[in-house]
Each structure stands twice: as C-alpha cells, then as structure tokens.
C-alpha cells in the first residue's frame, strides 16, 4: 500500500477540520463534534466531506499531524510533505529541516512570517486564501458602526408619539410653516462615518478588510499596532499611524480587530486608556472581550462618556441575561456571530483542499 503523504497542520479550532476531512484515522468523536458544530448551517456534513474527498484524490487520504507550537512543528517537519499554518513563523532553518516539503498553505491572505525567498529557492509554493469568515467579521464592524451611529436598535419601532413618550421623549412639534419635520422626536447624538476619524487597533487580516470597506465612506483612517506597517502599505490603504494615546484622544471611532486566538490574556484598554477617549466616541470590539477592562468600560458608560459600544464576543459565554452592559441603551451585544454563517469556513476549507490538489 502506498504510504500516505504527511500534512503538518498548526492546531486551531478550524484547521482541525483538515484532520476530519483528510485523515481516515481521525477520532470518530472529533468527527461527530464537528458535524454537530456545523449542523445548523450544514445538515449533511458527511456529504460535504465526501464531496471534498472525491474532488481531491491526490490529497485524500493523508496523515494529518496537528502541532500546537513552533517547536512541535519543527520536530515534525522532516516527515512533512505539506505544511498548513495560520500564525506560525516558517524560517529558512525550518525549511532546511523539511527535505520532503512540497508546499505551504497559509490559512489567511498574508504570507507574512514565511520566508518567501527561502521557499522560492526550494521551489516550494506558498498558497494563501482570502477567508470569507474574515470578510464577514469586517462586515460586522461596518454593521456595528451604522447601528450605533444611527441609533437603529435604540429607536427602531418608535414611530409614534406614544412610543416616543414611553421612551421618555416629550413630543414638541416643529413650526411646520417654516421648517421640515425630520427627527421630529429631537433625538441627539447621531454620528456619520463620512468625514469622521476612525482609529483601528490591529490592522491584520480583519483590520485590512475593515479598511477596504471604510474607504468608500469618506472617513479619515488611523491605526495603531505593535509593529508599524511598511510605508507602502500605509499609502496603499490611506492609513496614518498614531501612538495609542493619540489614537484614543482624537478618533471618533475606536475599533479593535486584534487576533483573538491566543491564550495570552492582555487588557489593552484599561481605566487609563478609556479615560483618554473623547467624549461621545464610539468603541467597537470585534476581538476578545477582555482586551477591554470591563469595570472601566461600565464606568465610562455610566458617566455617559461614550457615544456607543458594540461587542460580539462576550466576557463570558454564554452570557448572562442580567449583564449590566445590557442596561445601557447605546450598547449593542451580539452572541459571537460576526464570522457567520458556518458556510464561510466550510467554503474556505474546500478552496484550500482544491488548491493543494492542484500542486499534487
């Protein structure tokens, strides 16, 4: 029997699906868990897997080895025919340790972190993918901006005087002999994206997708992250770099699009940082909740210093129905749905397997 090719995969919630799809030795319990995970968007999980396997006869079956860190990857590389990574750095030294390596698949659109010159010398193709789930997260950011800036969830359905009065608004009509009647309830605090200053913390794959979408809104785009982008990228994306304090003080919108899949717990915006926000600024977190100090966040919401706040991934999952954040009318909380539907990642996986098939 022909020996199966070995594919080394950086272990991640979603990259584990390569094991489910391609390795007949995959634990049935894991297969059942993923079938359940995808069931609400994909009832015929086995049919999906079967379709992919039949479409990639050079890839299936394969032996999939999941590795949780770079040291484990390095140890596994001598046996590798293919390598699938999301965040791992792949150096020239790593490649020298992988004599059988035929291709690298990046689970993302950027080949950053992979020594491309060393790959070219070895004639090892580096494949990338524009993930649909990343695009979905960027769309969620824009949705949050529109919902908060136009106060849609706060005032939806309040089209009558009685509904407005029940919300604490006293109806006082305009003198229609002279004026128009827009915003007849006299609701203050609306914000438009056009012309506003948008500050993005973390311009990775999601952040860049957000920037692309905001480019049509006519806003001024600023960013901050630990490692500044190359000047060519700043110019291409019309981005201006700011230190964190300046970004917080001057921007009308602060958007967190940092990587969330790390075990490191870091509070980026604590009491000091949140106190820097300009009054009426909007804060949107599409990353992990604990990047923002919860107590400090509630404090500035109580003091009515924020124009609005939106969060997709909650401080605890599932959340609590008596969460104090739900008591603020300018807060929008969603149950970790930004990357949905599940068919986004399923399509990405199918695309990657098809690309690997082309090179095998």
KOLPA-509467 format. One line per field, with one value per residue (C-alpha): residue number from 1; residue in three letters; x, y, z. Coordinates in steps of 0.2 Angstrom, whole numbers, plus 5000, padded with zeros to 4 digits. Each point is the difference from the previous one (the first is absolute). Layout:
num	c(NUM; ...)
residu	c(Ala; ...)
xx	c(X; ...)
yy	c(Y; ...)
zz	c(Z; ...)
This chain:
num	c(1; 2; 3; 4; 5; 6; 7; 8; 9; 10; 11; 12; 13; 14; 15; 16; 17; 18; 19; 20; 21; 22; 23; 24; 25; 26; 27; 28; 29; 30; 31; 32; 33; 34; 35; 36; 37; 38; 39; 40; 41; 42; 43; 44; 45; 46; 47; 48; 49; 50; 51; 52; 53; 54; 55; 56; 57; 58; 59; 60; 61; 62; 63; 64; 65; 66; 67; 68; 69; 70; 71; 72; 73; 74; 75; 76; 77; 78; 79; 80; 81; 82; 83; 84; 85; 86; 87; 88; 89; 90; 91; 92; 93; 94; 95; 96; 97; 98; 99; 100; 101; 102; 103; 104; 105; 106; 107; 108; 109; 110; 111; 112; 113; 114; 115; 116; 117; 118; 119; 120; 121; 122; 123; 124; 125; 126; 127; 128; 129; 130; 131; 132; 133; 134; 135; 136; 137; 138; 139; 140; 141; 142; 143; 144; 145; 146; 147; 148; 149; 150; 151; 152; 153; 154; 155; 156; 157; 158; 159; 160; 161; 162; 163; 164; 165; 166; 167; 168; 169; 170; 171; 172; 173; 174; 175; 176; 177; 178; 179; 180; 181; 182; 183; 184; 185; 186; 187; 188; 189; 190; 191; 192; 193; 194; 195; 196; 197; 198; 199; 200; 201; 202; 203; 204; 205; 206; 207; 208; 209; 210; 211; 212; 213; 214; 215; 216; 217; 218; 219; 220; 221; 222; 223; 224; 225; 226; 227; 228; 229; 230; 231; 232; 233; 234; 235; 236; 237; 238; 239; 240; 241; 242; 243; 244; 245; 246; 247; 248; 249; 250; 251; 252; 253; 254; 255; 256; 257; 258; 259; 260; 261; 262; 263; 264; 265; 266; 267; 268; 269; 270; 271; 272; 273; 274; 275; 276; 277; 278; 279; 280; 281; 282; 283; 284; 285; 286; 287; 288; 289; 290; 291; 292; 293; 294; 295; 296; 297; 298; 299; 300; 301; 302; 303; 304; 305; 306; 307; 308; 309; 310; 311; 312; 313; 314; 315; 316; 317; 318; 319; 320; 321; 322; 323; 324; 325; 326; 327; 328; 329; 330; 331; 332; 333; 334; 335; 336; 337; 338; 339; 340; 341; 342; 343; 344; 345; 346; 347; 348; 349; 350; 351; 352; 353; 354; 355; 356; 357; 358; 359; 360)
residu	c(Unk; Unk; Unk; Unk; Unk; Unk; Unk; Unk; Unk; Unk; Unk; Unk; Unk; Unk; Unk; Unk; Unk; Unk; Unk; Unk; Unk; Unk; Unk; Unk; Unk; Unk; Unk; Unk; Unk; Unk; Unk; Unk; Unk; Unk; Unk; Unk; Unk; Unk; Unk; Unk; Unk; Unk; Unk; Unk; Unk; Unk; Unk; Unk; Unk; Unk; Unk; Unk; Unk; Unk; Unk; Unk; Unk; Unk; Unk; Unk; Unk; Unk; Unk; Unk; Unk; Unk; Unk; Unk; Unk; Unk; Unk; Unk; Unk; Unk; Unk; Unk; Unk; Unk; Unk; Unk; Unk; Unk; Unk; Unk; Unk; Unk; Unk; Unk; Unk; Unk; Unk; Unk; Unk; Unk; Unk; Unk; Unk; Unk; Unk; Unk; Unk; Unk; Unk; Unk; Unk; Unk; Unk; Unk; Unk; Unk; Unk; Unk; Unk; Unk; Unk; Unk; Unk; Unk; Unk; Unk; Unk; Unk; Unk; Unk; Unk; Unk; Unk; Unk; Unk; Unk; Unk; Unk; Unk; Unk; Unk; Unk; Unk; Unk; Unk; Unk; Unk; Unk; Unk; Unk; Unk; Unk; Unk; Unk; Unk; Unk; Unk; Unk; Unk; Unk; Unk; Unk; Unk; Unk; Unk; Unk; Unk; Unk; Unk; Unk; Unk; Unk; Unk; Unk; Unk; Unk; Unk; Unk; Unk; Unk; Unk; Unk; Unk; Unk; Unk; Unk; Unk; Unk; Unk; Unk; Unk; Unk; Unk; Unk; Unk; Unk; Unk; Unk; Unk; Unk; Unk; Unk; Unk; Unk; Unk; Unk; Unk; Unk; Unk; Unk; Unk; Unk; Unk; Unk; Unk; Unk; Unk; Unk; Unk; Unk; Unk; Unk; Unk; Unk; Unk; Unk; Unk; Unk; Unk; Unk; Unk; Unk; Unk; Unk; Unk; Unk; Unk; Unk; Unk; Unk; Unk; Unk; Unk; Unk; Unk; Unk; Unk; Unk; Unk; Unk; Unk; Unk; Unk; Unk; Unk; Unk; Unk; Unk; Unk; Unk; Unk; Unk; Unk; Unk; Unk; Unk; Unk; Unk; Unk; Unk; Unk; Unk; Unk; Unk; Unk; Unk; Unk; Unk; Unk; Unk; Unk; Unk; Unk; Unk; Unk; Unk; Unk; Unk; Unk; Unk; Unk; Unk; Unk; Unk; Unk; Unk; Unk; Unk; Unk; Unk; Unk; Unk; Unk; Unk; Unk; Unk; Unk; Unk; Unk; Unk; Unk; Unk; Unk; Unk; Unk; Unk; Unk; Unk; Unk; Unk; Unk; Unk; Unk; Unk; Unk; Unk; Unk; Unk; Unk; Unk; Unk; Unk; Unk; Unk; Unk; Unk; Unk; Unk; Unk; Unk; Unk; Unk; Unk; Unk; Unk; Unk; Unk; Unk; Unk; Unk; Unk; Unk; Unk; Unk; Unk; Unk; Unk; Unk; Unk; Unk; Unk; Unk; Unk; Unk; Unk; Unk)
xx	c(5000; 5006; 5006; 4989; 5007; 5002; 4992; 5006; 4986; 5001; 4987; 4985; 4981; 4997; 5017; 4995; 4988; 5014; 5002; 4981; 5000; 5016; 5006; 4990; 5008; 4991; 4991; 4982; 4996; 5008; 4991; 4983; 5005; 5003; 4984; 4990; 5010; 4995; 4983; 4989; 5008; 5005; 4988; 5009; 5017; 5006; 4994; 5011; 5015; 4997; 4999; 5017; 5008; 4994; 5006; 5018; 5006; 5018; 4997; 4988; 5004; 5015; 5008; 4996; 5011; 4994; 5013; 4997; 5016; 5015; 5011; 4988; 4999; 5019; 5001; 4987; 5007; 5011; 4985; 4990; 4994; 4989; 4999; 4984; 5003; 4990; 5011; 5016; 5016; 5009; 5018; 5014; 5006; 4983; 5000; 5018; 4993; 4986; 5008; 4983; 4990; 4991; 4988; 4995; 4981; 4997; 4983; 4998; 5004; 5017; 5016; 5008; 5011; 5005; 5017; 4995; 5017; 5005; 4984; 5004; 5018; 4992; 4986; 4987; 4984; 4992; 4981; 4989; 4981; 4989; 4989; 4981; 4999; 5012; 4989; 4985; 5008; 5005; 4982; 4994; 5011; 4992; 4983; 5004; 5006; 4983; 4990; 5008; 5003; 4982; 4993; 4990; 4997; 4997; 4986; 4993; 4981; 4998; 4990; 4986; 4998; 4994; 5016; 5011; 4992; 5002; 5018; 5001; 4999; 4987; 4992; 5002; 4996; 5010; 4992; 4996; 4996; 5019; 5009; 5002; 4994; 5016; 5004; 4984; 5004; 5016; 5012; 5018; 5016; 5000; 5017; 5004; 5015; 5004; 5013; 5002; 5017; 5000; 5014; 5004; 5010; 5008; 5000; 5002; 4989; 4983; 5007; 5005; 4983; 4992; 5011; 4995; 4982; 5002; 5009; 4984; 4992; 5012; 5007; 5017; 5009; 5013; 5008; 5010; 5009; 5016; 5009; 4997; 4995; 5013; 4998; 4994; 4985; 4996; 4999; 4990; 4987; 5000; 5005; 5008; 5010; 4996; 5007; 4986; 4997; 4998; 4989; 4988; 5000; 4996; 4990; 4981; 5000; 5011; 5000; 5009; 5004; 5014; 5003; 4989; 5007; 5014; 5000; 5009; 4988; 5005; 4989; 5004; 4987; 5000; 4994; 5014; 4997; 4981; 5002; 5009; 4985; 4992; 4983; 4987; 5012; 4994; 5009; 4998; 5009; 4999; 5014; 5001; 4990; 5014; 5010; 4989; 4999; 4982; 4999; 5008; 4988; 4985; 5006; 5002; 4983; 4992; 5008; 4993; 5017; 4997; 4990; 4998; 5008; 4998; 5007; 4998; 5010; 4994; 5010; 4992; 4992; 4985; 4997; 4988; 4983; 5003; 5017; 5001; 5006; 4983; 4993; 5008; 4989; 5016; 5007; 4999; 5005; 4999; 5003; 5016; 4993; 5011; 5009; 4983; 4993; 5010; 5000; 5014; 5013; 4993; 5003; 5017; 5005; 4994; 5009; 5017; 4998; 4997; 5015; 5011; 4993; 5006; 5018; 4999)
yy	c(5000; 5017; 5010; 5015; 5017; 5009; 5018; 5010; 5011; 5014; 4995; 5012; 4999; 5000; 4993; 4984; 4997; 4995; 4984; 4997; 5002; 4991; 4988; 4984; 4997; 5015; 4997; 4996; 5011; 5015; 4997; 4999; 5016; 5010; 4993; 5007; 5016; 5003; 4992; 5016; 5006; 4983; 4986; 4988; 5001; 4982; 5005; 5016; 4990; 4987; 5013; 5007; 4984; 4994; 5017; 4998; 4982; 5005; 5008; 4987; 4990; 5008; 4999; 5016; 5005; 5014; 5011; 5012; 5011; 5004; 4987; 4986; 5006; 5000; 4982; 4994; 5008; 4986; 4990; 5014; 5000; 5015; 5013; 5010; 5015; 5015; 5009; 4990; 5007; 4989; 5004; 4995; 4989; 4991; 4997; 4993; 4987; 4995; 4991; 4993; 5016; 5004; 5014; 5012; 5005; 5016; 5000; 5019; 5012; 5006; 4990; 5011; 4989; 4988; 5002; 5002; 5001; 4984; 4992; 5006; 4993; 4983; 5002; 4998; 5009; 5011; 5000; 5012; 5003; 5015; 4992; 5004; 4999; 5015; 5010; 4996; 5007; 5016; 5001; 4999; 5014; 5011; 4994; 5005; 5017; 5003; 4993; 5011; 5015; 5001; 4993; 4987; 4987; 5014; 5008; 4987; 4999; 5017; 5007; 5007; 5013; 4988; 4988; 5015; 5006; 4983; 5002; 5016; 5012; 5014; 5004; 5018; 5003; 5012; 5015; 4992; 5016; 5003; 4984; 4982; 4986; 4989; 4993; 5006; 4991; 5011; 4986; 5006; 4991; 4993; 4997; 4998; 4990; 5012; 5013; 4992; 4994; 4981; 4992; 4981; 4990; 4986; 5000; 4982; 4990; 5006; 5018; 5001; 4994; 5013; 5013; 4995; 5002; 5016; 5008; 5003; 5009; 5015; 4999; 5004; 4984; 4998; 4984; 4994; 4983; 4994; 4998; 5015; 4995; 5003; 5017; 4993; 4992; 5015; 5010; 4986; 5000; 5019; 4996; 5012; 4992; 5007; 4995; 4993; 5015; 5012; 4987; 4999; 5019; 5005; 4987; 5000; 4981; 4988; 4982; 4985; 4987; 4991; 4981; 4991; 4983; 5001; 4994; 5015; 5011; 5018; 5015; 5013; 5014; 5002; 5015; 5011; 4997; 5001; 5016; 5007; 4997; 5016; 5003; 4992; 4988; 4983; 4985; 4983; 4984; 4986; 4991; 4992; 5009; 5000; 5012; 5013; 5001; 4997; 5010; 5015; 4998; 5000; 5015; 5011; 4994; 5005; 5017; 5001; 5003; 4988; 5003; 4981; 4983; 4984; 4983; 4983; 4988; 5002; 5000; 4983; 4988; 4998; 5016; 5005; 5008; 5012; 5006; 5018; 5004; 4996; 5014; 5014; 5006; 5004; 4982; 4987; 4982; 4985; 4981; 4998; 5000; 5011; 4986; 4992; 4990; 4984; 4998; 5014; 4988; 4985; 5009; 5005; 4982; 4994; 5013; 4996; 4981; 5004; 5011; 4987; 4987; 5011; 4998; 4982)
zz	c(5000; 4995; 5016; 5003; 4998; 5017; 5002; 5015; 5006; 5013; 5013; 5000; 5003; 4981; 4993; 5009; 4987; 4988; 5011; 4999; 4981; 4995; 5013; 5001; 5018; 5007; 5016; 4997; 5015; 4992; 4984; 5009; 5010; 4983; 4992; 5015; 4999; 4982; 5000; 5001; 4984; 4992; 5004; 4989; 5007; 4994; 4982; 5001; 5005; 4987; 4986; 5005; 5002; 4982; 4993; 5007; 4996; 5002; 5017; 5008; 5009; 5009; 5018; 5009; 5015; 5010; 5009; 5013; 5000; 4989; 5009; 4996; 4982; 4999; 5007; 4988; 4984; 4994; 4997; 4992; 4982; 5003; 5013; 5005; 5012; 5006; 5012; 5001; 4993; 4987; 4998; 4988; 5014; 5001; 4982; 5000; 5013; 4988; 4986; 4993; 5001; 4984; 5005; 5014; 5002; 5010; 5008; 4996; 4986; 5006; 4998; 5014; 5012; 4986; 4992; 4982; 4993; 5008; 4993; 4983; 5001; 5004; 4987; 5014; 4996; 5013; 4998; 5009; 5001; 5003; 5014; 4998; 5019; 5001; 4988; 5010; 5016; 4990; 4995; 5018; 5005; 4986; 5006; 5018; 4994; 4991; 5014; 5014; 4990; 4994; 5016; 4991; 5013; 5013; 4990; 4988; 5001; 5009; 4986; 5011; 5013; 5013; 4997; 5001; 5016; 5008; 4996; 5009; 4985; 5002; 4983; 4996; 4981; 4989; 4992; 4984; 4991; 5000; 5003; 4994; 5011; 5001; 5017; 5007; 5016; 5002; 5003; 5003; 4998; 4982; 4992; 4981; 4994; 4986; 5005; 5018; 5006; 5002; 5010; 4998; 5012; 4992; 4981; 4996; 4988; 5008; 5002; 4982; 4995; 5011; 4992; 4982; 5004; 5009; 4985; 4992; 5015; 4999; 5017; 5006; 5005; 5014; 5008; 5014; 5002; 5008; 4983; 4988; 4982; 4986; 4993; 4983; 5009; 5010; 4983; 4992; 5013; 5003; 5019; 5012; 5014; 5018; 5017; 5011; 5011; 4984; 4992; 5015; 5003; 4982; 4992; 4999; 4998; 5008; 4993; 5007; 4987; 5009; 4998; 5013; 4999; 5012; 5018; 5006; 5010; 4997; 5005; 4987; 5005; 5019; 5010; 4995; 4981; 5001; 5009; 4985; 4988; 4994; 5006; 4989; 4991; 4995; 5005; 4990; 5005; 4987; 5010; 5017; 5013; 5013; 4989; 5009; 5019; 5004; 5016; 4991; 4985; 5011; 5009; 4985; 4994; 5016; 4998; 4983; 4992; 4986; 4985; 4999; 5002; 4990; 5005; 4991; 5011; 5018; 5017; 5003; 4988; 5001; 5007; 5014; 4998; 5014; 4993; 5005; 4982; 4994; 5010; 4990; 4985; 4989; 5002; 4987; 5005; 4988; 5004; 4991; 4983; 4990; 4990; 4995; 4991; 5003; 4981; 4999; 5008; 4991; 4984; 5005; 5004; 4984; 4990; 5009; 4997; 4982; 4999; 5008; 4987; 4986; 5006; 5004)
